[in-house]
Amino acid sequence: MPEWFEPIVNYLIRVVQAAIAIVVAYLVVKYLDRLVAAFVKIEEHEYLERFLMFLKAIVYSIAALTAISFLSTEPMIFAVMLLAVGMAVVVTFSDVLRNLGSELYVRSSRAFRIGDWVEVDGVQGRVSSMTSLGVIVETLRRERVFIPYTRLAHTRVINRSGVYGVSIRLEVRVPKAYEVGKAREMLTSALQVVREDLISEPSITLRGSTELFYVFDVVLDVMNVGKVEEVFERVFLVLKSREPGLDVVF
């Protein structure tokens, strides 16, 4: 057998191995949609398309690098360089990868959807949109709060939207110029202005007190989700008209 024949055969074997890697990647990508649909139960098609695009890019990248490693004359050196590049990419895009995983976790849990009233770390409001980076919540004061998925995946999220309406929680601080009983009576009387919009009687609980205020937790079960802002404004105006020194926190 000629001396030049063996190197050619070895190189052809490596070419075949590289081709097999590319074909396998093609087959994986071809059926990736079905695999993801079987294991990831998410209704948002926009996110699924973005997630699939990310997975396909990873598969093709691995296939390309594998094929190059087969064709490389110095596979060990190439493997070391590949490992270094991979580690650099992971470190550089760690926040992006962590947020993508958190988004998958949040969407898969189905803890809330657009239009629901939620409370996250004391922030209450309606979920107005779910972007690729996080959730935008509109509060009762018309503030737009951005909450990243990484935060949502590691904190308690309370969905206050129920079958028959939405439950909102207010913290009402009444000056200590009143006695506790009188302060509670004043709150009970003021909240009757929105009683027709509530499912049940308002819940008023004394949580504690500070040097200047009694702190009450008030829970309102609003019947119509679309009237939450109106109910809050009416309650706020009535309470302020009865006691200007009173403060409402939500």
N, C-alpha and C positions, 0 to 999 in steps of 0.2 A: 504494500500500500504506500503510495507516495506520501512524503512528509507534509506536503501542503494540504492533504485531504482531511486529516484529523482536525486541524483548526477550523476548517470550513464547516465540518460536521458539528463541532461544538457550538459554533456561532449560530448555525441553523437551529440547533436545539434551543438555544437561548431565544431566538426569534420566535419559535413556536410557543415557548413559555410566555413570552411577552404578549403574543397574540391571544393565548388562552386567558391571560389576566384581563385583557380588554374585552373579550367576549363575555366572560363571567360578569364583569361590571355592567355590560350592556343588558344582560339578562336580569340582573338584580334591579337595575333602574326600570326596566320594562314592567316588572311586576311589583315595583315598590309601592305604587298607588294602592294596590289591593292589600298589601301587607300592612300599610299604615292604617287603611280604613278598617282592617280587622282588629287592630289593637288600640287605636286612638279614636275614641268616640267624641268627636267635636263637630258641632254644627256649622261653625264659622268657616266658610269655604276660602275666604281670603287668607286666613291664617294657615289652613291646611296647604294651600298652594305655596305659601312662603316656606313652610316647614319642609315640604317635599323638595322644593328647590334647593334648600340648604342641605338636605340629606343626599340629593343627587350630586351636588357639587363635591361633597365629601367622598362619595363612592368613586366618582370619576377621578378625583385627585389621588386617592389611594391606588386606583388602577394605573394611572399614568406613572406615578412614582414607582410602583412595583415593576411595570414594564421597563422603565429606565434602569432599574436596578438589575434586571436580567440581562440587559444589553450592555451594561457598564463593564469596562475591562477591569475595574478595581471595585468590586462589589462591597468590600469591607469599608473602604474609604467613603464610598457613596452612602452606605448605611449609617456611618457616624455623622456625616453631613446632614442626612435626612433626619436623624434623631434631633440634631441641634436645631434645624429649621422648624421641626414640629414643635419642639418645646418653646421656641421663640414665638411661634404663631399662637400657641395656647395661652402663653403669658400675656401677649399683646391683646388678644380678643377674649380674655377671661370674663370680663364684664358682659360682653355681648352674649357669650355662650351661657353664662349663668342666667341672664335675663331671658334668653330664649327658653331655657329649661323651666324657669319659673312661670313664664307665660303658658307653656304647655300644661304645667301643674294647675294653674289657676283656671284655665279654660276647661280642662278635663274635670275638675271638681264640680263645676257648674254651681258654685255657691251663689252666684248672682248673674244678672244679665243687664243689658242696657235698659234703662228705665226704672230699675229697682232702687229703693232707698237703702243705703248701707251706712254703717258706722265703722270707721277704721282709725284706730288710735285717737278716739275722741272727735274725729271729723265726721260729720253727718251730712248727707246730701244725696242727690240723685245721680246715678251713673249715666253720664251723657254720651260717653264714647269709650271704646277700648281700642287704643292704638297699638302699634307694634312694640312700643316701649313701656306702656303702662296704661292706667285707667284715669280718666278725667271725671271728677266729681263736682257737681254744682251744689253749693251750700244754700241754705235759706237766705243768706245775705247776698246772693248772686255772685259769690266768689267761685272761681274755677280752680280746683285743687288737683294737681297732678300727683298720682301715686304710682311709682314703678312696680312692676310685677315682682321684683326681688323683695320689695317690702311687703307686698300682699302675701307672698308665700311663707313669710316668717312672722306674721302677726295675726291677731284675732280679727276676723271680719264678721260683723253682725249684719245680716240681711233683715231689715225691718219691714220689708214688704211681705204682706200675708195674703191669704186668699180673699179676705174681705176688706182689705185696705192696707194702710201703712202705719207703723208705730213710730212716733218721734219722741225723743227724750230731751227735755229742757232742764237746765240747772238754773233755778231762780234764787237769787240772793236778796233776802228781805232785811232791811235795817233792824237792829235790835231795839229801836225805839218802840217796837211792838212786842207784846208778849207772844210766846210761841203759839198759843191757841188762837189769838187774834190774827197772827200772821197767816196761819193755816186757813182760818175762816175767810180772810181777805182773798187769798188765792182761790179758794173754792168758789166764792161768789163771782170773782172776775172771770173764771174759766167757764161759767155758765153761758157766756156770750157765744161760745162756739159749740155748745152741747148738741145742737141739732146736726152738726157735721161729724159727730163722734159716734163710734160704735158702742162705747160704754162710758161710764163715768170716768173722769180724769183720775189718774193715780197720783197722789201727793204724799211723798215720803220725806221726813226730815233726815237728811244724811249726816248733818253735823253743824258746826258753827265756827265762825272765826271771831276775831276781836270785835268786828263791827257788824257782822251779818249772820243770820240764820241761813243755812244752805238747804234748799229743798230740791228733790228730784221729782220732776213732773213728767208723766208719760201720757201722751195723747194718742189714742187709736183713731186716726182719721179715716172716715169711710171712703171718701173719694180721693184717690191719689193725686188727681189734678188740682185739688184745692188745698194742698199742704201749705204752699206759700201764703195763700190767702188766710188760712187758719192761723198761721204763725204771726202774720202781720196784725191781725185783729187782736190776738192774745197779747202781743207786745204793746200795742197802743193802749189797750184797756188797763193793763198792769201799770204802765207808766203814768196814765192819767190818775190812777188811784194813789200811787206812791212814786214820785219822781226819783227818789233815791234808790229805788229797786233796780236790780241788774238781772238780765237774762243772758245766760251763756248756753251754747249748744255745740 
